[in-house]
Amino acid sequence: MLRNSLLPFLLFSLSACSQPVTEINTVKKKANHNVTDTAYFGAGCFWCVEAIFESINGVENVTSGYSGGQSNNPTYEEVCKGNTGHAETVMIEYDANTVKYDSLLSAFFGSHNPSLKDQQGPDRGSQYRSVIFYRNNAEKVAAKEYINKLLDTRQYSIITTDVEPLTIFYPAEIYHQDYEKNNPYNPYVERVSKPRLNSFKKRYNYLLKEDK
């Protein structure tokens, strides 16, 4: 895959994933955030998805990681081979008084192509699938209703987005966190991540933080 070839030395230079996250176990990258809720989405490369959701007003923190697979403590190298069943996923910590789950769903579907099966942009494989990991029945219902609305209004003739219960979320290796911000001149970031983020900002400027 394109972005794997850009950083081959990193695949072996850093330790495996950090502490996994479940409903009773929440891990934050940054301390002292007044976070009221979390959401979990996969929509292709998590470098891109993380940057998109970090730009939204009310989102306090976004962590890149892996979810939806069979193996424990997966590494980036293992997930990239497509054999673990995990999807590149982001955990979004947000203030529900500022931004609603429905707005996050709108950003999710508006920032990638949910009609594509196991691919986004130049990336191919089940690890890049479109997926919503719901934490409760309300999120499940909201996700299903949003998909039905997109189909009913014929915005898409087919939607491949999986809607699955969240079981466990493994934060990715530390170098993946805030990747776009920390690596602005990486070729993948310049050619794929930034254009995807800028396109989102133009279409959903009403959701953005003031400084974005």
C-alpha positions in Angstrom: 0.0 0.0 0.0 1.2 3.5 -0.8 1.6 4.9 2.7 3.2 1.8 4.0 6.1 2.2 1.5 6.7 5.7 2.7 7.6 4.7 6.2 8.9 1.1 6.2 11.4 1.7 9.0 8.7 2.8 11.4 6.9 -0.5 11.3 9.7 -2.2 13.3 11.0 0.7 15.4 8.2 1.2 17.8 6.4 -0.9 20.4 2.9 -2.4 19.9 -0.4 -0.9 20.8 -1.0 0.7 24.1 -3.8 -0.1 26.6 -7.0 -1.2 24.9 -10.3 0.6 25.4 -13.6 -0.9 26.4 -16.8 0.6 27.8 -15.4 0.6 31.3 -11.8 1.4 30.3 -11.2 4.8 28.7 -7.7 5.9 27.7 -7.0 9.5 26.6 -4.0 10.9 24.8 -4.3 14.2 26.7 -5.2 14.8 30.3 -7.8 17.2 31.9 -10.4 17.1 29.1 -14.0 17.5 30.0 -15.3 14.8 27.8 -18.8 13.6 28.0 -19.1 10.9 25.3 -17.2 8.8 22.8 -17.8 7.6 19.2 -15.9 5.1 17.1 -15.7 5.2 13.3 -13.6 3.6 10.5 -13.4 5.4 7.2 -10.2 4.5 5.5 -6.7 5.8 6.6 -6.9 6.8 10.2 -4.4 9.6 9.6 -7.1 11.2 7.4 -10.0 10.4 9.6 -8.3 11.7 12.8 -7.5 15.1 11.3 -11.1 15.5 10.0 -12.8 14.9 13.4 -10.2 16.9 15.2 -11.3 19.9 13.2 -14.9 19.7 14.5 -16.2 22.0 17.2 -17.0 20.1 20.4 -14.5 17.3 19.7 -12.0 17.2 22.5 -9.6 14.4 21.4 -9.3 11.8 18.7 -7.2 8.7 19.0 -6.2 6.5 16.1 -6.4 2.7 16.6 -7.8 -0.6 15.6 -11.1 -2.3 16.2 -13.4 -5.0 14.9 -10.8 -7.8 14.6 -10.0 -11.2 16.2 -6.4 -10.9 17.4 -5.3 -9.2 20.6 -3.0 -6.2 20.7 -2.6 -6.0 16.9 0.3 -4.0 15.5 0.2 -1.7 12.5 2.2 -4.2 10.5 -0.2 -7.0 11.3 -3.3 -4.9 10.5 -1.8 -3.7 7.2 -1.5 -7.3 6.1 -5.3 -7.6 6.4 -5.3 -10.8 8.3 -6.4 -9.6 11.8 -9.9 -8.5 10.8 -9.3 -5.1 12.4 -10.3 -1.8 10.8 -8.3 1.4 11.2 -10.6 3.2 13.6 -10.7 6.5 15.5 -12.0 7.0 19.0 -13.6 10.4 19.2 -14.0 12.0 22.6 -16.6 14.8 22.4 -18.7 17.2 24.4 -22.3 16.1 23.7 -23.5 19.5 24.8 -21.6 21.1 21.9 -21.8 18.5 19.1 -24.4 15.8 18.7 -23.8 12.2 17.6 -26.0 12.9 14.5 -23.5 15.6 13.5 -20.6 13.2 13.9 -22.5 10.8 11.6 -23.0 13.6 9.1 -19.3 14.3 9.2 -18.5 10.6 8.9 -20.6 10.0 5.8 -19.7 13.3 4.3 -15.9 12.8 4.5 -15.5 9.5 2.7 -17.3 7.4 0.1 -19.4 4.8 1.9 -20.4 3.0 -1.3 -16.8 1.7 -1.8 -16.1 -1.8 -0.4 -12.9 -2.1 1.6 -11.2 0.9 0.1 -10.8 4.7 0.3 -8.6 6.7 -2.0 -5.4 4.8 -2.8 -5.8 2.3 0.1 -7.2 -1.1 -0.4 -8.1 -3.9 2.1 -10.6 -4.7 4.8 -8.6 -2.7 7.3 -9.9 0.4 5.3 -13.5 -0.6 5.4 -16.3 1.9 6.2 -17.6 1.0 9.6 -19.5 2.4 12.6 -18.9 0.8 16.0 -21.8 1.5 18.2 -21.7 1.6 22.0 -25.4 1.4 22.7 -28.8 0.9 21.0 -29.3 4.6 20.5 -26.1 4.8 18.4 -27.1 1.7 16.5 -30.5 3.1 15.6 -29.1 6.5 14.7 -26.5 4.9 12.3 -29.1 2.7 10.6 -31.5 5.6 10.2 -28.9 7.7 8.7 -28.0 5.0 6.2 -31.6 4.6 5.3 -32.0 8.3 4.7 -29.0 8.3 2.4 -30.5 5.5 0.4 -34.0 6.8 0.4 -32.8 10.2 -0.9 -30.7 8.4 -3.5 -27.5 10.0 -2.5 -26.1 6.5 -2.9 -27.5 3.5 -4.6 -25.5 1.2 -2.3 -23.8 1.7 1.1 -21.2 -0.8 2.3 -20.8 0.7 5.8 -20.8 -2.0 8.5 -22.7 -1.2 11.7 -21.1 -3.3 14.4 -21.1 -3.4 18.3 -17.9 -2.0 19.8 -16.1 -4.8 21.6 -12.6 -3.4 22.1 -10.5 -0.6 20.7 -6.7 -0.8 20.6 -4.9 2.6 20.4 -2.4 2.6 17.6 1.3 3.1 18.1 2.2 6.5 19.3 3.7 7.8 16.0 0.3 7.4 14.4 -1.3 9.9 16.8 -1.8 13.4 15.4 0.1 12.1 12.3 -1.1 14.7 9.8 -0.3 17.6 12.1 3.1 16.2 13.1 4.1 15.2 9.5 2.8 17.9 7.2 5.3 17.2 4.5 4.8 13.5 4.3 3.9 12.6 0.6 0.8 10.7 1.6 -0.3 13.6 3.9 0.2 16.1 1.1 -1.4 14.1 -1.7 -4.2 12.4 0.2 -4.8 13.5 3.8 -4.7 17.3 3.3 -7.0 17.3 0.2 -9.5 15.1 2.0 -9.5 17.4 5.0 -9.8 20.6 2.9 -12.7 19.1 1.0 -14.4 18.3 4.2 -13.8 21.8 5.6 -15.4 23.4 2.5 -18.5 21.3 2.7 -19.0 21.3 6.5 -17.6 24.7 7.6 -20.5 25.1 10.0 -19.1 22.2 12.1 -15.6 23.5 12.4 -13.8 24.9 15.4 -13.2 28.7 15.1 -9.4 28.3 14.8 -9.8 25.8 12.0 
